[in-house]
C-alpha cells in the first residue's frame, strides 16, 4: 500500500532553514514514509508516541518530525531539533 505524504507549511519552513545536506537527508527520510509510515528501517527511525492523539515520531539525526496517519495519507505536522519536549 502506498501512502501520500503532506507537509505542514511550518515543516516546509523548518526544512528550508536547515543546511543543504541536512535538508536532503530529511527529505529522503520523509519520502520513505510513503512506503510504510509504521515500520522502522534504515533511514527511518520511527516511534509511536503516547497521548490522546496517535502521533508517530520520525528521527533524522538531531531533527524530529511528528506525524499522524489517516487512511492512506501521512500528515507531517511538526518539525524541531532534538531536545524540545514533545
Backbone as CSV, one residue per row, in Angstrom:
resi,resn,N_x,N_y,N_z,CA_x,CA_y,CA_z,C_x,C_y,C_z
1,UNK,0.843,-1.181,0.000,0.000,0.000,0.000,0.885,1.240,0.000
2,UNK,0.582,2.168,-0.848,1.352,3.401,-0.955,0.625,4.521,-0.217
3,UNK,1.380,5.372,0.454,0.823,6.480,1.212,1.208,7.803,0.560
4,UNK,0.378,8.808,0.748,0.688,10.165,0.307,1.186,10.933,1.525
5,UNK,2.285,11.664,1.365,2.870,12.419,2.469,2.632,13.907,2.233
6,UNK,2.055,14.573,3.241,1.773,16.003,3.165,2.528,16.721,4.274
7,UNK,3.185,17.821,3.938,3.948,18.599,4.912,3.196,19.868,5.279
8,UNK,3.119,20.148,6.556,2.544,21.396,7.042,3.465,22.539,6.594
9,UNK,2.929,23.722,6.296,3.778,24.849,5.869,4.900,25.188,6.860
10,UNK,4.644,25.006,8.164,5.687,25.250,9.160,6.830,24.239,9.030
11,UNK,6.501,23.026,8.648,7.525,21.993,8.450,8.380,22.345,7.229
12,UNK,7.745,22.806,6.167,8.494,23.220,4.973,9.422,24.378,5.302
13,UNK,8.949,25.322,6.112,9.764,26.455,6.538,10.956,25.979,7.359
14,UNK,10.715,25.018,8.250,11.783,24.440,9.068,12.834,23.785,8.176
15,UNK,12.382,23.014,7.189,13.315,22.339,6.288,14.151,23.350,5.504
16,UNK,13.551,24.462,5.107,14.281,25.500,4.382,15.372,26.140,5.234
17,UNK,15.198,26.112,6.560,16.178,26.727,7.455,17.394,25.825,7.700
18,UNK,17.320,24.567,7.299,18.418,23.622,7.515,19.508,23.788,6.453
19,UNK,20.679,23.248,6.770,21.753,23.240,5.775,21.349,22.317,4.626
20,UNK,21.998,22.476,3.500,21.618,21.707,2.313,21.741,20.201,2.547
21,UNK,22.804,19.759,3.213,22.990,18.321,3.441,21.940,17.770,4.410
22,UNK,21.645,18.537,5.472,20.609,18.104,6.421,19.247,18.051,5.744
23,UNK,18.942,19.073,4.953,17.656,19.151,4.257,17.472,17.946,3.339
24,UNK,18.519,17.608,2.599,18.455,16.471,1.665,18.194,15.175,2.428
25,UNK,18.897,14.990,3.535,18.744,13.784,4.343,17.319,13.679,4.899
26,UNK,16.760,14.811,5.345,15.392,14.826,5.885,14.371,14.512,4.799
27,UNK,14.538,15.129,3.619,13.594,14.873,2.525,13.610,13.402,2.109
28,UNK,14.780,12.792,2.076,14.878,11.372,1.718,14.103,10.525,2.729
29,UNK,14.271,10.817,4.025,13.565,10.053,5.063,12.062,10.298,5.015
30,UNK,11.659,11.546,4.741,10.231,11.845,4.648,9.596,11.142,3.448
31,UNK,10.336,11.013,2.356,9.821,10.292,1.188,9.642,8.810,1.497
32,UNK,10.499,8.263,2.363,10.391,6.853,2.731,9.130,6.555,3.529
33,UNK,8.527,7.595,4.125,7.266,7.390,4.850,6.162,6.938,3.910
34,UNK,6.260,7.278,2.633,5.244,6.881,1.648,5.202,5.370,1.463
35,UNK,6.318,4.695,1.729,6.361,3.237,1.587,5.680,2.534,2.756
36,UNK,6.048,2.925,3.979,5.452,2.346,5.180,5.726,3.271,6.362
37,UNK,4.728,4.051,6.794,4.959,5.008,7.880,4.950,4.391,9.284
38,UNK,4.769,3.085,9.381,4.700,2.428,10.686,6.001,1.740,11.082
39,UNK,6.786,1.301,10.119,7.905,0.408,10.391,9.256,1.125,10.352
40,UNK,10.069,0.892,11.384,11.427,1.416,11.432,12.306,0.620,10.478
41,UNK,13.170,1.341,9.739,14.115,0.698,8.826,15.276,1.648,8.609
42,UNK,16.217,1.278,7.789,17.372,2.119,7.521,16.930,3.478,6.991
43,UNK,17.352,4.544,7.665,16.988,5.891,7.248,15.683,6.387,7.811
44,UNK,14.942,5.515,8.509,13.652,5.904,9.103,13.536,5.310,10.501
45,UNK,13.907,6.092,11.503,13.732,5.665,12.889,12.379,6.173,13.349
46,UNK,11.414,5.279,13.470,10.027,5.641,13.763,9.632,5.090,15.132
47,UNK,8.907,5.924,15.888,8.435,5.507,17.201,7.005,6.018,17.388
48,UNK,6.142,5.182,17.900,4.771,5.585,18.194,4.777,6.325,19.531
49,UNK,4.139,7.496,19.567,4.109,8.316,20.764,2.839,8.022,21.566
50,UNK,2.895,8.279,22.852,1.735,8.084,23.724,0.984,9.404,23.858
51,UNK,-0.316,9.322,24.023,-1.122,10.522,24.224,-2.521,10.339,23.677
52,UNK,-3.312,11.413,23.731,-4.692,11.352,23.255,-4.752,11.152,21.747
53,UNK,-3.938,11.898,21.022,-3.899,11.771,19.567,-2.721,10.862,19.211
54,UNK,-2.917,9.950,18.286,-1.877,8.989,17.936,-0.872,9.652,16.988
55,UNK,0.266,10.026,17.547,1.357,10.612,16.775,2.456,9.571,16.593
56,UNK,3.191,9.740,15.521,4.404,8.966,15.296,5.546,9.958,15.179
57,UNK,6.744,9.544,15.620,7.906,10.395,15.569,8.927,9.800,14.603
58,UNK,9.401,10.617,13.686,10.464,10.223,12.767,11.725,10.947,13.207
59,UNK,12.802,10.198,13.434,14.071,10.787,13.844,15.033,10.752,12.671
60,UNK,15.602,11.917,12.354,16.620,12.023,11.310,17.758,12.846,11.908
61,UNK,18.787,12.171,12.410,19.880,12.885,13.079,19.343,13.599,14.310
62,UNK,19.564,14.926,14.397,19.056,15.729,15.512,17.688,16.317,15.228
63,UNK,17.106,15.993,14.095,15.804,16.524,13.695,14.704,15.525,14.015
64,UNK,13.563,16.054,14.470,12.420,15.221,14.793,11.210,15.721,14.024
65,UNK,10.397,14.785,13.545,9.175,15.106,12.814,8.030,14.324,13.448
66,UNK,6.951,15.015,13.787,5.760,14.364,14.324,4.720,14.301,13.223
67,UNK,4.102,13.139,13.083,3.097,12.979,12.037,1.968,12.080,12.499
68,UNK,0.838,12.215,11.812,-0.333,11.364,12.048,-0.666,10.662,10.742
69,UNK,-1.316,9.524,10.869,-1.694,8.735,9.699,-3.213,8.651,9.662
70,UNK,-3.772,8.994,8.505,-5.217,8.944,8.317,-5.490,8.239,6.994
71,UNK,-5.978,7.014,7.089,-6.213,6.229,5.871,-4.903,5.939,5.177
72,UNK,-4.765,6.412,3.941,-3.501,6.214,3.218,-2.771,7.552,3.034
73,UNK,-2.971,8.470,4.013,-2.317,9.772,3.986,-1.521,9.984,5.270
74,UNK,-0.335,10.552,5.116,0.533,10.876,6.239,0.650,12.393,6.301
75,UNK,0.300,12.969,7.451,0.360,14.419,7.641,1.483,14.744,8.618
76,UNK,2.568,15.327,8.116,3.687,15.727,8.961,3.328,17.100,9.520
77,UNK,3.068,17.152,10.829,2.524,18.350,11.449,3.546,19.207,12.170
78,UNK,4.656,18.619,12.624,5.599,19.380,13.419,7.013,18.918,13.151
79,UNK,7.965,19.868,13.172,9.378,19.558,12.996,10.179,20.407,13.963
80,UNK,11.199,19.802,14.576,12.019,20.538,15.539,13.332,19.807,15.756
81,UNK,14.268,20.494,16.416,15.552,19.913,16.765,15.393,19.065,18.031
82,UNK,16.287,18.129,18.196,16.302,17.271,19.379,16.407,18.138,20.627
83,UNK,15.725,17.720,21.674,15.804,18.430,22.933,14.519,19.149,23.278
84,UNK,13.715,19.507,22.285,12.425,20.138,22.561,11.501,19.063,23.108
85,UNK,10.713,19.427,24.101,9.771,18.448,24.643,8.645,18.202,23.680
86,UNK,8.167,16.981,23.657,7.093,16.606,22.743,5.818,17.156,23.270
